[in-house]
């Protein structure tokens, strides 16, 4: 197993994504910051504990094999200038950006590298290096879980209650009747509306958590790691509003048609 050792490697970005290669760390040699196009390395670690130990803005001596870090020694912190940070992000995205992030950026009506699209290095460093104590993490998880649970389970509970009432009515029918078609019609017709309400409440609950100081840091950290430093709005984006309108109109139309059909069977 061939090992490579590099000194003076500055960690300027971190990503935590779903699937394989979850824990991504982006480094640049300090010497390459003078270049017009700096060199960027994407290296991986295997565990969340190793991932959390790495701090943005710190210089490391690394030993790695292929793309996995075997050992690291933290050195001094480095004051990365915003101009250099922007160049590093551009190089990182040109070399490594995945399809999900690329599609998300294309859906927003802004230039690719708009000034306010990414957090500054100082902001990114503060967000990603945020580490609350254990009890605070537990309290945040419980509170956030409650908010998300209400948003997701509330509409589902109403949908299940509607089906329960329909089933009770169906049990009172004797023999075959066209009224027995009401259950499948309403069950199918109301499902998109239930999913729409769940999606809307989930989005609103996330925005609410972003406005609460107690939970804001945790939400921003998760989002920043998932999207490589893209700025998180505390408002619904125009693209989100367009999607919600289209989804709501479609779900409402399906529900209206199912209600009309159920009245005539």
C-alpha positions in Angstrom: 0.0 0.0 0.0 1.7 3.2 -1.2 1.7 6.0 1.2 2.0 9.7 0.5 3.1 12.3 3.0 2.4 16.0 2.5 3.2 19.0 4.7 1.7 22.4 4.9 -1.8 21.3 3.7 -4.5 23.9 4.5 -8.0 22.6 5.1 -10.3 25.1 3.4 -13.6 23.1 2.9 -15.5 20.1 4.4 -18.4 18.2 3.0 -20.7 15.6 4.6 -22.8 13.9 2.0 -25.1 10.8 1.7 -23.9 7.6 0.2 -20.3 6.5 -0.5 -17.3 8.8 0.3 -19.4 10.6 2.9 -16.6 12.5 4.8 -14.8 14.8 2.4 -12.0 17.1 3.2 -10.5 19.6 0.8 -6.9 20.7 1.1 -4.6 23.0 -0.7 -0.8 23.2 -0.3 0.1 26.7 1.1 2.7 27.1 -1.6 0.0 26.8 -4.3 -2.0 29.9 -3.0 0.4 32.0 -5.1 -0.6 30.3 -8.3 -3.4 31.6 -10.5 -5.1 28.3 -10.2 -4.3 26.7 -6.8 -4.0 22.9 -6.4 -6.9 21.3 -4.6 -6.9 17.8 -3.1 -10.1 15.9 -2.0 -9.2 13.4 0.7 -11.5 11.2 2.8 -11.8 9.8 6.3 -13.9 6.8 7.3 -15.5 7.9 10.5 -17.5 10.9 11.8 -15.1 11.1 14.8 -12.1 11.6 12.5 -14.1 14.0 10.3 -15.1 16.2 13.2 -11.5 16.5 14.4 -10.4 18.4 11.3 -10.8 22.2 11.7 -11.2 24.6 8.8 -8.4 27.1 8.5 -5.8 24.8 10.1 -2.6 23.5 8.4 -1.9 19.8 8.6 0.8 17.3 7.9 -1.0 14.4 6.2 -0.2 10.8 5.4 -2.6 9.2 3.0 -3.0 6.2 0.7 -5.0 6.6 -2.5 -7.7 9.1 -1.2 -8.0 8.0 2.4 -6.1 9.8 5.2 -4.1 7.4 7.4 -2.8 9.9 9.9 -2.6 13.7 10.4 -0.8 16.2 12.6 -2.4 19.5 13.1 -0.2 22.6 12.8 -0.8 26.3 13.0 -4.0 28.2 12.0 -3.8 30.1 8.7 -5.6 33.4 7.9 -6.9 32.6 4.5 -7.8 35.7 2.5 -11.2 35.9 0.8 -9.8 36.3 -2.6 -7.8 33.1 -2.2 -10.8 31.3 -0.7 -12.9 32.3 -3.8 -10.3 30.8 -6.1 -10.1 27.6 -4.1 -13.9 27.2 -4.2 -13.9 27.8 -8.0 -11.2 25.2 -8.5 -12.9 22.7 -6.1 -16.2 23.0 -7.9 -14.8 22.8 -11.4 -12.9 19.6 -10.4 -15.2 17.9 -7.9 -18.8 19.3 -8.0 -21.5 16.5 -8.0 -24.6 16.5 -10.2 -27.0 17.4 -7.3 -25.2 20.5 -6.3 -24.7 21.6 -10.0 -28.5 21.2 -10.6 -29.3 23.2 -7.5 -27.1 26.1 -8.6 -28.6 26.1 -12.1 -32.1 26.4 -10.6 -31.3 29.7 -8.9 -31.4 32.9 -10.9 -27.9 34.1 -10.0 -24.5 34.1 -11.7 -22.6 31.0 -10.9 -20.2 32.7 -8.5 -22.4 35.5 -7.2 -20.9 37.4 -4.4 -23.5 36.2 -1.9 -23.9 32.6 -3.1 -21.2 31.2 -0.8 -20.4 32.0 2.8 -17.2 33.9 3.3 -14.3 32.0 4.7 -14.7 33.6 8.1 -18.4 32.7 8.1 -17.8 29.1 6.9 -15.1 28.6 9.5 -17.4 29.8 12.3 -20.3 27.6 11.1 -18.4 24.4 10.4 -16.2 24.6 13.5 -19.3 25.0 15.7 -19.2 22.3 18.4 -21.8 22.5 21.2 -21.4 20.4 24.3 -23.1 17.0 24.7 -26.1 18.2 26.6 -26.7 21.0 24.2 -26.5 18.6 21.3 -29.1 16.4 22.9 -31.4 19.3 23.7 -31.1 20.6 20.1 -31.8 17.1 18.7 -34.9 16.6 20.9 -36.3 20.1 20.1 -35.6 19.8 16.3 -37.0 16.3 16.2 -40.2 17.5 17.8 -40.6 20.3 15.3 -39.9 18.0 12.4 -42.2 15.3 13.8 -45.1 17.7 14.1 -44.6 18.8 10.5 -44.4 15.3 9.1 -46.7 13.3 11.3 -49.5 15.9 11.6 -50.7 15.7 8.0 -50.1 11.9 8.0 -52.3 11.6 11.1 -55.1 13.6 9.4 -54.8 11.5 6.3 -55.0 8.3 8.3 -58.0 9.6 10.3 -59.8 10.4 7.0 -59.2 6.8 5.8 -60.4 5.5 9.1 -63.7 7.4 8.8 -64.2 6.2 5.2 -63.5 2.6 6.3 -66.0 2.8 9.1 -68.6 4.1 6.6 -67.7 1.3 4.2 -68.3 -1.4 6.8 -71.9 -0.3 7.2 -72.7 -1.0 3.6 -74.5 -4.2 2.8 -73.7 -6.0 -0.5 -72.1 -4.4 -3.4 -72.6 -0.7 -3.9 -70.8 2.0 -6.0 -70.3 3.8 -2.7 -67.6 1.2 -2.0 -65.5 3.1 -4.6 -65.3 6.2 -2.4 -62.5 4.7 -0.2 -60.0 4.1 -3.1 -61.0 7.3 -4.9 -60.5 9.5 -1.8 -57.5 7.5 -0.6 -55.7 8.1 -3.8 -56.9 11.6 -4.4 -56.1 12.9 -0.9 -52.5 11.5 -0.8 -50.9 14.2 -3.0 -52.5 16.9 -0.8 -51.2 15.2 2.4 -47.7 15.0 0.9 -47.9 18.6 -0.1 -48.9 19.7 3.4 -46.1 17.6 4.9 -43.5 19.2 2.5 -44.7 22.7 3.2 -44.8 22.3 7.0 -41.3 20.7 6.9 -39.9 23.7 4.9 -41.6 26.1 7.3 -40.3 24.2 10.4 -36.8 24.4 9.0 -37.1 28.1 8.5 -38.4 28.5 12.0 -35.4 26.5 13.4 -33.1 28.8 11.5 -34.6 31.8 13.3 -34.1 30.4 16.7 -30.7 31.1 18.1 -30.7 27.8 20.1 -31.0 25.7 16.9 -29.6 28.0 14.2 -26.0 26.9 14.5 -26.8 23.2 14.2 -29.0 23.7 11.1 -26.5 25.9 9.4 -23.7 23.5 10.0 -25.6 20.5 8.6 -26.6 22.5 5.5 -23.2 24.0 5.0 -21.5 20.6 5.1 -24.1 19.1 2.8 -23.8 21.8 0.2 -20.2 22.7 0.3 -20.5 26.2 1.7 -23.5 27.4 -0.3 -25.3 30.2 1.7 -28.6 29.1 3.4 -31.4 31.6 3.1 -33.7 32.1 6.0 -36.5 32.8 3.5 -38.1 30.7 0.8 -36.2 31.1 -2.4 -38.1 32.1 -5.6 -37.5 28.7 -7.0 -38.9 27.1 -3.8 -42.0 29.3 -4.0 -42.5 28.3 -7.7 -42.2 24.6 -6.8 -44.6 25.0 -3.9 -47.2 26.7 -6.1 -47.0 24.1 -8.8 -47.1 21.2 -6.3 -50.0 22.8 -4.4 -52.1 23.5 -7.5 -51.6 19.9 -8.8 -52.4 18.4 -5.4 -55.4 20.6 -5.0 -56.7 19.7 -8.5 -56.3 16.0 -7.8 -58.1 16.3 -4.5 -61.0 18.4 -6.0 -61.5 15.8 -8.8 -61.5 12.9 -6.3 -64.1 14.7 -4.1 -66.3 15.3 -7.2 -66.0 11.7 -8.3 -66.9 10.5 -4.8 -70.1 12.5 -4.8 -71.3 10.9 -8.0 -70.6 7.3 -7.3 
